[in-house]
Amino acid sequence: MTDSELFYNQFESEENYLLAKEQWREEANNSPYQPTENEVFSRKRISNYLIDDLKIPRIDNPYRYVQTVKREREKNIIIQTQDGLGVTNPLLLGEKHIHFPIKDTNLDLELLQEYLSSKPIASRLAIFRDLQINYSLQDYPELFDIVIKAMINIECIDEAKRLTEHI
């Protein structure tokens, strides 16, 4: 088992994390869906490759490592986002972030388009992230088109491409 759970679960303490990890280990051991020999071999081979060939560093305490990285990132966040990652792109001199309400509101697509064409890039990046937390963009074609066009407009070509590949 890896500690990938740290990236999509929030724990109040290291003790809570370790308790959850032990519970998951027990569930995995008791699951009728055990990995095949081939899957075990493949995982081991990939793990060895990452360690030996790519020189991925060993992290002795993943919980503390993630907490440290999180604290370091928080120092650089300019605009907070709902997912907790925030936006680190700086606002330019004279620019000011104005929050655009998304959560628990009826989204006004005209206002959104205006916002995405006029506000600072950092603000637009924050709204892209918040929109994806609150909406499955594929289920809202008009919203999806607005977001893709706005991403392309600020040259987030790779991000727009990744979103369109999932449709």
GIHUZI-V972705 format. One record per residue. RES is the residue in one small letter. PHI is phi in degrees with one decimal (999 if undefined). OMEGA is omega in radians with two decimals (999 if undefined). Layout:
RES/PHI/OMEGA ; RES/PHI/OMEGA
This chain:
m/999/3.08 ; t/-101.6/3.13 ; d/-104.4/-3.13 ; s/-62.4/3.13 ; e/-58.6/-3.14 ; l/-63.9/-3.07 ; f/-86.5/3.14 ; y/-129.5/3.03 ; n/-130.1/3.07 ; q/-107.2/3.13 ; f/-123.8/-3.13 ; e/-73.0/-3.12 ; s/-155.3/3.08 ; e/-64.9/3.11 ; e/-61.6/3.10 ; n/-62.6/3.11 ; y/-62.6/-3.12 ; l/-64.4/3.08 ; l/-64.3/3.12 ; a/-63.9/-3.14 ; k/-61.9/3.10 ; e/-65.0/3.10 ; q/-62.0/3.13 ; w/-65.0/3.13 ; r/-62.4/3.12 ; e/-62.6/3.12 ; e/-61.5/3.14 ; a/-64.7/3.14 ; n/-66.7/-3.12 ; n/-93.8/-3.11 ; s/-72.3/3.07 ; p/-73.9/-3.11 ; y/-103.2/3.14 ; q/-85.6/3.12 ; p/-65.7/3.10 ; t/-74.8/3.09 ; e/-58.6/-3.14 ; n/-64.4/3.11 ; e/-66.0/3.11 ; v/-61.9/3.12 ; f/-61.3/-3.13 ; s/-62.7/3.12 ; r/-60.6/-3.14 ; k/-63.8/-3.14 ; r/-64.1/3.13 ; i/-65.5/3.12 ; s/-59.5/3.11 ; n/-61.6/3.13 ; y/-62.3/-3.13 ; l/-61.2/-3.10 ; i/-76.1/-3.02 ; d/-80.6/-3.02 ; d/-92.2/-3.12 ; l/-92.0/3.10 ; k/57.3/3.05 ; i/-63.8/-3.09 ; p/-69.9/3.08 ; r/-79.6/3.11 ; i/-111.8/-3.05 ; d/-70.6/-3.14 ; n/-128.1/-3.08 ; p/-58.4/-3.14 ; y/-60.8/-3.13 ; r/-64.9/3.11 ; y/-60.6/-3.13 ; v/-63.6/3.13 ; q/-64.0/3.12 ; t/-65.5/3.13 ; v/-61.9/3.13 ; k/-61.0/3.13 ; r/-62.5/3.12 ; e/-64.7/3.12 ; r/-64.6/-3.13 ; e/-57.2/3.11 ; k/-64.8/-3.07 ; n/-102.1/-3.09 ; i/-72.5/3.10 ; i/-95.7/-3.13 ; i/-128.9/3.12 ; q/-76.5/3.08 ; t/-122.6/-3.07 ; q/-64.4/-3.13 ; d/-81.7/3.11 ; g/87.4/-3.13 ; l/-77.4/3.14 ; g/69.9/3.10 ; v/-115.5/-3.10 ; t/-102.9/3.10 ; n/-62.6/-3.10 ; p/-73.7/2.96 ; l/-79.3/3.12 ; l/-75.9/-3.13 ; l/-54.3/3.13 ; g/90.2/3.11 ; e/-82.7/3.11 ; k/-137.6/3.10 ; h/-79.1/3.02 ; i/-118.0/-3.10 ; h/-64.8/3.05 ; f/-109.6/-3.09 ; p/-69.2/3.12 ; i/-123.5/-3.04 ; k/-69.7/3.08 ; d/59.5/3.06 ; t/-134.2/2.97 ; n/-83.5/-3.04 ; l/-72.2/3.07 ; d/-90.3/-3.03 ; l/-67.8/3.10 ; e/-66.7/3.10 ; l/-64.0/3.11 ; l/-62.2/3.13 ; q/-60.4/3.12 ; e/-61.7/3.12 ; y/-59.5/-3.07 ; l/-71.0/3.11 ; s/-104.2/-3.03 ; s/-128.9/-3.04 ; k/-86.4/-3.14 ; p/-57.2/-3.12 ; i/-57.7/3.13 ; a/-59.4/3.11 ; s/-65.4/3.12 ; r/-65.6/3.11 ; l/-62.3/3.12 ; a/-63.7/-3.11 ; i/-70.3/3.06 ; f/-58.0/-3.12 ; r/-65.8/-3.13 ; d/-65.4/3.10 ; l/-61.6/-3.10 ; q/-71.8/3.05 ; i/-74.6/-3.02 ; n/-97.7/-3.09 ; y/-134.5/2.90 ; s/-87.1/-2.96 ; l/-54.7/3.14 ; q/-62.4/-3.13 ; d/-83.3/-3.12 ; y/-129.0/-3.02 ; p/-55.2/-3.13 ; e/-67.3/3.07 ; l/-62.9/3.12 ; f/-56.4/3.13 ; d/-61.5/3.13 ; i/-61.8/-3.11 ; v/-65.2/-3.13 ; i/-61.6/3.13 ; k/-61.4/3.14 ; a/-66.8/3.10 ; m/-63.4/3.13 ; i/-63.7/-3.13 ; n/-60.3/3.10 ; i/-102.8/3.04 ; e/65.2/2.98 ; c/-92.3/-3.03 ; i/-64.8/-3.13 ; d/-60.9/-3.13 ; e/-64.9/3.12 ; a/-64.1/3.13 ; k/-63.0/3.12 ; r/-61.1/3.12 ; l/-65.9/-3.10 ; t/-73.3/3.12 ; e/-69.6/-3.09 ; h/-87.0/-3.14 ; i/-95.6/999
